[in-house]
Amino acid sequence: MSKKAVLIGCNYEGTEGELKGCVNDVKRMYACLTERLGFEEDNIEVLIDADDSYPDPTGETIRRAITNLIQNAEPDDVLYIHYSGHGTRLPAETGDDDDTGYDECIVPTDMNLITDDDFRDFVDELPEGCKLTIVSDSCHSGGLIDESIEQIGESHVENQIEGEEQEDQQESEDRDIRNRDLPVEVLVEILKQKTGRDDLDVGKLRPTIFDVFGEEASPKMKKFIKGMITKLENYDNEEHDEEEEMEMCMALAFLKEKIEEDEEWARLVMEIEYENDEEIYAGQYRGIIPDGGILISGCQTHQTSADANPTGDPDEAYGALTNAMLTILEETDGEISYQGLVYRTRQILSETGYSQRPGLYCSDQYVDTQFLG
């Protein structure tokens, strides 16, 4: 049995979404893994920005690192992924009445999003008997592994509580705290800066991400493009009046324009397979998560996670979840269950004035087992 990890920290320096504590989180977690939890340095891959001696955590490098972690795993291995950075929620874009959910995503430094469905795909590939723990110190992280079993948390509650979000915003104003939430409008602006393109828009974000990143784009984005191509073919075979043409959703209109300009534009997606339209909708559901996947989220799906810099010194900034977890792991020398860790983390965050509520998502068999044991 081996213990292996991928640690990811994104500070997004120089952008509108800049954070302070994410790289610090990774460095501190690295020390905890090697000094307390039995991980060998050679079995830990670190992806951080703000330091050219490490790989930049782009969408491509994150996916490659996680894929390598899983593909090289053996039965009974203990795998760990720690992500500190922005989270975001992509709204529906197909225009279908049944497409009403959100895709919860993490935000790599290049804005090449990785969705909750992508994380579910990673977990699906685990060797039998292998355990993968994911800690996501990011906003909206309660839904990061699609349709997982919620052991601790309230993310299954559909009602989005606006008051809690306002409390988080007030908290940020009062305590030099930033939210690790990247609104899609800000994401679009950063993409404009990075690509030099002014034609980007929230209503056509998925096809735009595919247009920018191509083969490196998320598999969920590619499924979306193929599904929309099918929708476009059906649309073009029907008659539409001027009003219906005006009501065409932005994503479909963008796709139509791109294909008219270049018939080969979408060739990368033609071999992608999916079973039904629901797979391209925001918020796909595919049943219970396999036994080997465990998620500790920084907050509930509708909440934000805090990036704190209480002293004003960037070297002392941290994610509220990561800081609380590390405090507990130091106090217990790492000997604490998943359930105990999450409950104690919730307690510390509440006592220190944070409104975010971490969650635990896993099969029943891991609730009382030792964290990364």
Secondary structure, 3 states (H helix, E strand, C coil): CCEEEEEEECCCCCCCCCCCCHHHHHHHHHHHHHHCCCCCHHHEEEEECCCCCCCCCCHHHHHHHHHHHHHCCCCCCEEEEEEECCEEEEECCCCCCCCCCEEEEECCCCCCCEEHHHHHHHHHCCCCCCEEEEEEECCCHHHCCCCCCEEECCCCCCCCCHHHHHHHHHHHHHHCEEECECCHHHHHHHHHHHHCCCCCCHHHHHHHHHHHHHHHCCHHHHHHHHHHHHHHHHHHCCCCCHHHHHCCCHHHHHHHHHHHHCCCCCHHHCCCCCCCHHHHCCCCCCCCCCCCEEEEECCCCCCCCEEECCCCCHHHCEEHHHHHHHHHHHHHCCCCEHHHHHHHHHHHHHHCCCCCCCEEECCHHHCCCECCC
